[in-house]
Amino acid sequence: MRDGRNLPDALEGLLNRIPAERDRALTQAMAYGVLRWYWRLDWLLSQLLRTPLKKREVDIQACLLLGLYQLLEMRIPDHAAVAETVTLASQMKKPWAKSLINGVLRNFLRQRETLLSHMQQHAVARTAHPQWLLTQLQEDWPHHWEAITTANNANPPLTLRVNARQFDRTTYLTRLSDSGISATVAPHTESGLTLAEPVSVERLPDFARGAASVQDAAAQLAAQLLNPQPGERILDACAAPGGKSAHIMERQPRLTELVALDVSAERLQRVHENLKRLGLEATTVAGDASQPSSWWDQQAFNRILLDAPCSASGVIRRHPDIKLLRRANDLSQLVTAQARILDALWPLLKSGGMLLYVTCSVLQQENSQQIQRFLATHADARLAPISAAWGHKQPAGRQILPGEDGMDGFFYACIHKA
C-alpha cells in the first residue's frame, strides 16, 4: 500500500507463486483482513510498542500487524499465531526482530481485555476507519455513520447477475442448486442472485460460456434505471471493467450501438474480455470522458451512463485498501473531476435523452451536492425522481448505504434533457 498500488495488484504476483489453492486463499484472506482492520491494529500496536518502529522497518510492522490480526480475528490457536509470526523474522533475514515480535504479541495476549476495553474510547480504532473519513461520514450521515462503518468492516456477499439472453433467473437458480450451491434472489434486481457462501467462479454452472457474471446488486440497478430502448445509441462513460455495459446489452439486445468509453486502454482490455465471455459486442473507445473532442464522432446519444470516478467510499467492504489509499484532499479533486465530466458529456446527449449519474460513494459532495450544482448551472437539465423501495431519497438523487438489503453503497440520479 505504501507504493500506491491497490491490494489486488499488490497481491497478484505473490499469489501466482503459491501453488496450493488453500494457501492462496489463506494468504489473500489475511491480507484483506489486515487492511480491513488496519486502523484498529495500528492503534493496538502503538499501545504495545515502547518506541515506534523506524520507517525502514515496514516489514516488521507488517509482521506485527499480521500477528495481531490472527490473534484478534482468526481461529488460529494463539500459540501457533505467535510462533508463525516470529518465524517470519528469520525468513526476512532479520533474526534480531524475533524477540521483539514475540514480546509484543505475548504482551497483547496478557493485556487483551484491557486494551480492547480502552479501544472503545478511540473512534478511529473502534471503527477501524481513518479520522478524515469518520469526520466526513458523521457530517453527511449523523444518524447512520456507525452502521456504515460496521457494514464497511463486514465481509461482502457474492452476488451474481444472470445473463438474461441465456437463462431466466429461476432456471439458473435451479442450476446452482443442482450444483450444490445455495442462493437466494437479490432484492430489487431483475437478474440478481446472492450466494449463501462465496465460491470460485469455476464452480458456477456455464460461467465460462457467459451464463452469469459477478456483480453487486446495487450495481445491477444501473441498467434497470437507464432502461435502454430498442434502436437507441448509448454511451457508457468510464465503462471498465464492463459489467454495466454488458448488463445494458443483456437487458436490451436491440440497441443500435453501445459505446463503452474508458480513459485507460489497458482497462478496456477487461471490457473486451468480459464481453467476449458473454457473447456480446460493443464499440470500445479509449478516451477521456472530460474531453469528448478527442474521441466523439459527433453522433448524439439517447442515453448516457456516467459511472463517475469517485472515492469508492461505498465499496470499502470489498476494497478495504481504500481506507489507506484515499486521503482527505483526494475528495476535492474527485469532485472537480466529476463536475468536469458531467459538463463535458451533457452536450453529447440528445434533446429528450437521459443521463444516469452513478457513484459507488456515500459522500454528499460527490453525490447529491454534485447533482444540485449541475442542475443549477444547466437550464435544460431536469431531475427525474427515483421512486424505489431501496435507498434514501436525497435532495437530488437516491442513496444506498453499505449493507442495506445486502448491497454496496451506491448513489443514483436520473437527469433528463429538455
C-alpha positions as CSV (number, residue, x, y, z in Angstrom):
1,M,0.0,0.0,0.0
2,R,2.9,2.3,0.6
3,D,3.7,2.4,-3.1
4,G,0.2,3.4,-4.0
5,R,-0.9,0.2,-5.6
6,N,-4.2,-1.3,-4.8
7,L,-4.4,-4.6,-3.0
8,P,-5.4,-6.9,-5.9
9,D,-2.4,-5.6,-7.9
10,A,0.0,-5.9,-5.0
11,L,-1.1,-9.5,-4.3
12,E,-1.2,-10.7,-7.9
13,G,2.5,-11.7,-8.2
14,L,2.6,-13.2,-4.7
15,L,-0.5,-15.4,-5.2
16,N,0.8,-16.6,-8.5
17,R,3.9,-18.0,-6.7
18,I,1.8,-20.1,-4.2
19,P,0.9,-23.5,-5.7
20,A,-1.8,-24.7,-3.3
21,E,-5.2,-23.2,-3.7
22,R,-5.9,-23.4,0.1
23,D,-2.7,-21.5,0.9
24,R,-3.5,-18.8,-1.7
25,A,-6.9,-18.4,-0.2
26,L,-5.5,-18.1,3.3
27,T,-2.9,-15.5,2.1
28,Q,-5.5,-13.4,0.4
29,A,-7.8,-13.6,3.4
30,M,-5.1,-12.4,5.8
31,A,-4.0,-9.6,3.5
32,Y,-7.6,-8.3,3.2
33,G,-8.2,-8.8,6.9
34,V,-5.1,-6.8,8.0
35,L,-6.2,-3.9,5.7
36,R,-9.8,-4.1,6.8
37,W,-8.8,-3.7,10.4
38,Y,-5.6,-1.7,9.9
39,W,-6.6,1.4,11.9
40,R,-7.5,-0.8,14.9
41,L,-4.4,-3.0,14.6
42,D,-2.2,0.1,14.2
43,W,-3.7,1.7,17.3
44,L,-3.1,-1.5,19.3
45,L,0.5,-1.7,18.1
46,S,1.1,1.9,19.2
47,Q,0.0,0.9,22.7
48,L,2.3,-2.2,22.8
49,L,5.5,-0.7,21.4
50,R,7.7,1.2,23.8
51,T,9.2,3.2,20.9
52,P,7.8,3.5,17.4
53,L,9.5,1.4,14.7
54,K,11.8,3.2,12.3
55,K,10.4,3.9,8.9
56,R,12.7,1.4,7.3
57,E,11.2,-1.4,9.4
58,V,7.9,-1.5,7.5
59,D,8.3,-5.3,7.0
60,I,8.5,-5.8,10.8
61,Q,5.5,-3.6,11.2
62,A,3.6,-5.7,8.7
63,C,4.6,-8.8,10.6
64,L,3.3,-7.4,13.9
65,L,0.0,-6.3,12.3
66,L,-0.4,-9.7,10.8
67,G,0.2,-11.4,14.1
68,L,-2.3,-9.1,15.9
69,Y,-4.9,-9.8,13.2
70,Q,-4.5,-13.5,13.7
71,L,-4.9,-13.2,17.4
72,L,-7.9,-10.9,17.1
73,E,-9.9,-12.2,14.1
74,M,-8.8,-15.7,13.1
75,R,-9.4,-19.1,14.7
76,I,-5.7,-20.0,14.7
77,P,-4.6,-21.1,18.2
78,D,-2.8,-18.2,19.9
79,H,0.5,-20.1,20.3
80,A,0.5,-21.1,16.6
81,A,-0.2,-17.5,15.5
82,V,2.7,-16.2,17.7
83,A,5.1,-18.9,16.6
84,E,4.4,-18.5,12.9
85,T,4.7,-14.7,13.0
86,V,8.0,-14.9,14.9
87,T,9.3,-17.3,12.2
88,L,8.7,-14.6,9.6
89,A,11.6,-12.6,11.1
90,S,14.0,-15.3,10.2
91,Q,12.6,-15.7,6.7
92,M,13.2,-12.0,6.2
93,K,16.7,-12.4,7.5
94,K,16.0,-10.2,10.5
95,P,16.6,-12.6,13.4
96,W,17.0,-9.6,15.8
97,A,13.3,-8.9,15.4
98,K,12.2,-12.4,16.7
99,S,12.3,-11.3,20.4
100,L,10.5,-8.0,19.6
101,I,7.7,-9.8,17.7
102,N,7.4,-12.5,20.4
103,G,7.3,-9.9,23.2
104,V,4.8,-7.6,21.5
105,L,2.3,-10.4,20.7
106,R,2.6,-12.1,24.1
107,N,2.2,-8.7,25.7
108,F,-1.0,-8.3,23.7
109,L,-2.3,-11.6,24.9
110,R,-1.7,-10.6,28.5
111,Q,-3.4,-7.2,28.1
112,R,-6.1,-8.2,25.6
113,E,-9.2,-7.4,27.6
114,T,-7.8,-4.1,29.0
115,L,-6.6,-2.9,25.6
116,L,-9.9,-3.8,23.9
117,S,-11.9,-2.0,26.6
118,H,-9.7,1.1,26.3
119,M,-10.0,1.0,22.5
120,Q,-13.7,1.7,22.7
121,Q,-12.9,5.3,23.7
122,H,-11.0,5.8,20.4
123,A,-13.3,6.1,17.4
124,V,-10.6,5.5,14.8
125,A,-9.5,2.3,16.5
126,R,-13.0,1.2,17.4
127,T,-14.4,1.7,13.9
128,A,-11.2,0.9,12.0
129,H,-11.6,4.0,9.8
130,P,-9.2,6.9,9.3
131,Q,-10.2,10.1,11.1
132,W,-10.9,12.2,7.9
133,L,-13.4,9.6,6.7
134,L,-15.1,9.3,10.1
135,T,-15.5,13.0,10.2
136,Q,-17.0,13.1,6.7
137,L,-19.4,10.3,7.5
138,Q,-20.5,11.9,10.7
139,E,-21.2,15.1,8.9
140,D,-23.0,13.5,6.0
141,W,-24.8,10.8,7.8
142,P,-25.2,11.7,11.5
143,H,-27.8,9.0,12.2
144,H,-26.2,6.3,10.0
145,W,-22.4,6.7,10.2
146,E,-21.9,3.9,12.8
147,A,-24.0,1.5,10.7
148,I,-21.9,2.5,7.7
149,T,-18.6,1.7,9.4
150,T,-19.9,-1.6,10.7
151,A,-21.0,-2.6,7.2
152,N,-17.7,-1.5,5.7
153,N,-15.9,-3.9,8.1
154,A,-18.1,-6.9,7.2
155,N,-17.2,-9.5,4.5
156,P,-19.4,-8.8,1.4
157,P,-21.6,-11.4,-0.2
158,L,-21.1,-12.8,-3.6
159,T,-23.9,-11.7,-5.9
160,L,-24.4,-12.8,-9.5
161,R,-26.2,-11.3,-12.4
162,V,-27.8,-13.9,-14.6
163,N,-27.4,-13.3,-18.3
164,A,-31.0,-12.8,-19.5
165,R,-30.0,-13.7,-23.0
166,Q,-29.2,-17.3,-21.8
167,F,-31.3,-18.0,-18.7
168,D,-34.1,-16.6,-16.7
169,R,-33.3,-16.2,-13.0
170,T,-35.4,-19.1,-11.8
171,T,-33.8,-21.5,-14.2
172,Y,-30.3,-20.5,-13.2
173,L,-31.2,-20.7,-9.5
174,T,-32.2,-24.3,-10.1
175,R,-28.9,-24.9,-12.0
176,L,-27.0,-23.6,-9.0
177,S,-29.0,-25.8,-6.6
178,D,-28.2,-28.9,-8.7
179,S,-24.5,-28.0,-8.4
180,G,-24.8,-27.9,-4.6
181,I,-24.7,-24.0,-4.5
182,S,-27.3,-22.3,-2.3
183,A,-28.5,-18.9,-3.4
184,T,-31.4,-16.5,-3.0
185,V,-33.0,-13.8,-5.1
186,A,-31.2,-10.4,-4.7
187,P,-33.8,-7.8,-3.6
188,H,-34.7,-5.0,-6.1
189,T,-32.9,-6.7,-9.0
190,E,-34.3,-8.3,-12.1
191,S,-31.5,-10.8,-12.6
192,G,-29.6,-10.9,-9.3
193,L,-28.8,-13.9,-7.1
194,T,-26.9,-13.8,-3.9
195,L,-24.9,-16.9,-2.9
196,A,-25.2,-18.2,0.7
197,E,-21.4,-18.8,0.7
198,P,-18.9,-17.4,-1.9
199,V,-17.4,-20.0,-4.3
200,S,-14.9,-19.7,-7.1
201,V,-16.4,-18.8,-10.4
202,E,-15.1,-22.1,-11.9
203,R,-17.8,-23.8,-9.8
204,L,-20.7,-21.7,-11.3
205,P,-22.7,-23.5,-14.0
206,D,-21.7,-22.4,-17.5
207,F,-19.8,-19.4,-16.2
208,A,-17.2,-19.7,-18.9
209,R,-19.9,-19.6,-21.5
210,G,-21.4,-16.4,-20.1
211,A,-24.4,-17.7,-18.1
212,A,-23.7,-15.3,-15.3
213,S,-21.4,-12.5,-14.1
214,V,-20.3,-11.4,-10.6
215,Q,-21.9,-8.0,-9.9
216,D,-23.2,-6.5,-6.7
217,A,-27.0,-6.0,-6.5
218,A,-26.6,-2.2,-6.2
219,A,-24.5,-2.0,-9.4
220,Q,-27.2,-4.0,-11.2
221,L,-29.7,-1.2,-10.6
222,A,-27.8,0.9,-13.2
223,A,-29.1,-0.9,-16.3
224,Q,-32.6,-1.0,-14.8
225,L,-32.7,2.7,-14.2
226,L,-31.1,3.5,-17.5
227,N,-34.0,1.5,-19.1
228,P,-32.5,1.2,-22.6
229,Q,-34.9,1.0,-25.5
230,P,-34.7,-0.7,-29.0
231,G,-32.8,1.4,-31.6
232,E,-31.1,3.7,-29.2
233,R,-27.4,4.7,-29.1
234,I,-26.0,4.6,-25.6
235,L,-22.7,5.8,-24.1
236,D,-21.3,4.0,-21.1
237,A,-18.7,6.5,-19.9
238,C,-15.9,5.2,-17.6
239,A,-17.0,1.7,-18.6
240,A,-14.2,-0.5,-17.4
241,P,-14.3,-3.4,-16.4
242,G,-17.5,-3.6,-18.4
243,G,-20.1,-5.1,-16.1
244,K,-22.7,-2.3,-16.6
245,S,-22.1,-2.3,-20.4
246,A,-22.8,-6.0,-20.5
247,H,-25.9,-5.7,-18.4
248,I,-27.3,-3.0,-20.7
249,M,-26.9,-5.2,-23.7
250,E,-28.2,-8.3,-21.9
251,R,-31.3,-6.3,-21.0
252,Q,-31.8,-4.7,-24.4
253,P,-30.4,-6.8,-27.3
254,R,-31.8,-4.4,-30.0
255,L,-29.7,-1.3,-29.4
256,T,-28.3,0.5,-32.4
257,E,-25.0,0.8,-30.7
258,L,-23.4,0.8,-27.2
259,V,-20.2,2.8,-26.9
260,A,-18.0,1.7,-24.0
261,L,-15.6,4.5,-23.1
262,D,-12.7,4.4,-20.7
263,V,-9.6,6.6,-20.3
264,S,-7.4,3.5,-19.8
265,A,-6.7,1.3,-22.9
266,E,-5.4,-1.3,-20.5
267,R,-8.6,-1.4,-18.6
268,L,-10.6,-1.5,-21.8
269,Q,-9.0,-4.9,-22.4
270,R,-11.0,-6.1,-19.4
271,V,-14.1,-4.9,-21.1
272,H,-13.2,-6.8,-24.2
273,E,-12.6,-10.0,-22.2
274,N,-15.9,-9.7,-20.3
275,L,-17.9,-9.0,-23.4
276,K,-16.3,-11.9,-25.3
277,R,-17.2,-14.4,-22.5
278,L,-20.8,-13.2,-22.5
279,G,-21.0,-13.3,-26.3
280,L,-21.6,-9.5,-26.7
281,E,-20.2,-6.8,-28.9
282,A,-19.8,-3.1,-28.2
283,T,-17.8,-0.2,-29.7
284,T,-15.0,0.3,-27.3
285,V,-13.2,3.7,-27.2
286,A,-10.1,4.7,-25.3
287,G,-10.6,8.4,-24.3
288,D,-11.0,10.9,-21.6
289,A,-14.7,11.5,-20.8
290,S,-14.0,15.1,-19.9
291,Q,-12.5,15.8,-23.4
292,P,-15.0,14.5,-26.0
293,S,-13.3,16.4,-28.8
294,S,-10.6,13.7,-28.8
295,W,-12.9,10.7,-29.4
296,W,-16.6,11.7,-30.1
297,D,-17.9,11.2,-33.6
298,Q,-20.5,14.0,-33.4
299,Q,-23.4,11.4,-33.3
300,A,-25.5,12.2,-30.2
301,F,-26.6,9.6,-27.7
302,N,-30.1,8.8,-26.5
303,R,-28.9,7.8,-23.0
304,I,-25.6,8.2,-21.2
305,L,-24.5,6.2,-18.2
306,L,-21.8,8.1,-16.2
307,D,-20.3,5.9,-13.6
308,A,-18.1,8.7,-12.3
309,P,-14.7,8.3,-10.7
310,C,-15.2,8.7,-7.0
311,S,-13.9,8.0,-3.5
312,A,-15.3,4.5,-3.6
313,S,-16.4,5.0,-0.1
314,G,-19.5,2.8,-0.7
315,V,-17.5,-0.3,-1.6
316,I,-14.9,-0.4,1.3
317,R,-16.2,-3.8,2.4
318,R,-14.9,-5.2,-1.0
319,H,-11.9,-3.0,-1.2
320,P,-10.6,-2.3,2.4
321,D,-7.4,-0.8,0.9
322,I,-9.4,2.3,0.2
323,K,-9.2,3.2,3.8
324,L,-5.4,3.5,3.4
325,L,-5.2,4.7,-0.2
326,R,-7.6,7.6,0.0
327,R,-6.7,10.9,1.6
328,A,-8.8,13.8,2.7
329,N,-7.5,16.0,-0.1
330,D,-8.5,13.5,-2.7
331,L,-12.1,14.4,-2.3
332,S,-12.0,17.9,-3.7
333,Q,-10.0,16.7,-6.7
334,L,-12.6,14.0,-7.4
335,V,-15.5,16.4,-7.1
336,T,-13.8,18.7,-9.6
337,A,-13.2,15.8,-12.0
338,Q,-16.8,14.7,-11.7
339,A,-18.1,18.2,-12.4
340,R,-15.8,18.5,-15.4
341,I,-17.0,15.2,-16.9
342,L,-20.7,16.0,-16.3
343,D,-20.3,19.3,-18.1
344,A,-18.4,17.8,-21.0
345,L,-20.8,14.9,-21.6
346,W,-24.1,16.9,-21.4
347,P,-23.8,18.3,-25.0
348,L,-23.4,14.7,-26.3
349,L,-27.0,13.9,-25.1
350,K,-29.9,14.3,-27.5
351,S,-32.8,16.5,-26.5
352,G,-35.3,14.3,-24.6
353,G,-32.5,12.0,-23.6
354,M,-31.4,10.9,-20.1
355,L,-28.1,10.9,-18.3
356,L,-27.8,8.5,-15.3
357,Y,-25.2,9.7,-12.8
358,V,-23.7,6.9,-10.7
359,T,-21.1,6.7,-8.0
360,C,-20.1,4.0,-5.5
361,S,-19.7,6.7,-2.9
362,V,-21.7,7.7,0.2
363,L,-20.3,11.2,0.4
364,Q,-22.6,14.0,-0.2
365,Q,-20.1,16.2,-2.1
366,E,-19.8,13.6,-4.8
367,N,-23.5,12.8,-4.9
368,S,-26.5,14.9,-4.1
369,Q,-24.5,18.1,-3.8
370,Q,-22.7,17.4,-7.2
371,I,-26.1,17.0,-8.9
372,Q,-27.6,20.1,-7.3
373,R,-24.6,22.1,-8.7
374,F,-25.1,20.7,-12.1
375,L,-28.8,21.4,-12.2
376,A,-28.2,25.0,-11.0
377,T,-25.8,25.6,-14.0
378,H,-27.7,23.8,-16.8
379,A,-31.1,25.3,-17.6
380,D,-32.1,22.4,-19.9
381,A,-31.5,19.7,-17.2
382,R,-34.4,18.3,-15.2
383,L,-34.1,15.8,-12.3
384,A,-36.4,12.8,-12.6
385,P,-37.4,11.4,-9.2
386,I,-36.5,7.8,-8.5
387,S,-39.4,6.0,-6.9
388,A,-38.0,2.9,-5.4
389,A,-38.2,0.6,-2.4
390,W,-34.4,0.8,-1.9
391,G,-32.2,3.6,-0.6
392,H,-32.7,7.0,0.9
393,K,-34.3,9.9,-1.0
394,Q,-31.9,12.8,-1.3
395,P,-32.3,16.5,-2.3
396,A,-31.1,15.3,-5.7
397,G,-31.0,11.5,-6.4
398,R,-31.2,8.4,-4.2
399,Q,-28.5,6.9,-2.0
400,I,-28.0,3.2,-0.9
401,L,-25.8,2.8,2.2
402,P,-23.4,-0.1,2.5
403,G,-25.1,-3.3,3.8
404,E,-28.7,-2.2,3.2
405,D,-30.5,-5.2,1.7
406,G,-27.1,-6.8,1.3
407,M,-26.0,-4.2,-1.2
408,D,-22.9,-2.0,-1.7
409,G,-23.1,1.8,-1.2
410,F,-24.3,3.4,-4.4
411,F,-25.8,6.8,-5.5
412,Y,-28.0,7.3,-8.5
413,A,-29.5,10.4,-10.1
414,C,-31.6,10.5,-13.4
415,I,-31.2,13.7,-15.3
416,H,-33.4,14.4,-18.4
417,K,-32.6,16.9,-21.1
418,A,-35.3,19.3,-22.3
